[in-house]
């Protein structure tokens, strides 16, 4: 029975470590969790004897039922024991995988000064829905969900931009004809990703390459760039604001974004924030440090830190857009000259 006690001790250890990861405030806290795992006697592999024992009992119950005149309740005992054996096996294996994923995510957050929201996902979706039309997607409104959110501050050359990352899932229903001639409703899940950034320099303008099937405010504005007009639809309340926005440098930057991001939209709200949305799921992607079964390699990669190689270049492009519209003018310093044309010197 020692294997039962060891597996239960390992389950308790993993549960305790998971809580420590949730409350971790630094990378040192995460390394302390790995220290606790490293000293656990016998390694981090489960014995699996508990699930095997349940499976043996299940077939014993089935055999007993076959030897009886009627199966009676032994068949259901067999089914129940098989089910519990599967749950035990998946549960203990999944605990290690979940802990490794939690440590990796927390390391990524700590290393990049990111944090989760205190508010609920439903509240965040409602707030975003009221500010930006890009979140009003899908035909099944009640099935829209914010699956993940993070927040941080990007410190650029000229601006520090508070930003939020959101992962939205929405559902579109359609009717399909069946072989019998009838119709059935098919529900398809879609995913949309976005960065919401403080951007007080532009308001009530939208630039979309991915159209929305809802009424949109503002009027379309045509630029003098055919390639831009074929890629984006620029809309705004005031045509003069659209004209000031559509500078050659800004159009170049937007075309650059369209080549990097699939279905990119930019929406500047009346509250002074920018929603940059797209279909690319890898903007927040990071390298997998591996499994806890190879604890030495996992620890080495956690010590090195988890980088976000695609997020910060994108935030740098947003700051470039801010620099184009923040009204900051860089003036060259011209040396002062005397009336005779000679350069004057500071005393």
FENHU-V489849 format. One record per run of one state. SS is the DSSP state (H for helix, E for strand, L for the rest). FROM is the first residue (numbers start at 1). TO is the last residue. If there is no record, write none. Layout:
ss = <SS;SS>
from = <FROM;FROM>
to = <TO;TO>
This chain:
ss = <L;H;L;H;L;H;L;H;L;E;L;H;L;H;L;H;L;E;L;E;L;E;L;E;L;E;L;H;L;E;L;H;L;H;L;E;L;E;L;H;L;H;L;E;L;E;L>
from = <1;2;23;27;39;49;68;74;112;115;116;121;132;133;136;141;144;145;156;160;178;183;199;205;209;219;222;226;232;233;237;239;246;248;261;265;269;273;279;295;305;311;326;337;338;343;344>
to = <1;22;26;38;48;67;73;111;114;115;120;131;132;135;140;143;144;155;159;177;182;198;204;208;218;221;225;231;232;236;238;245;247;260;264;268;272;278;294;304;310;325;336;337;342;343;347>
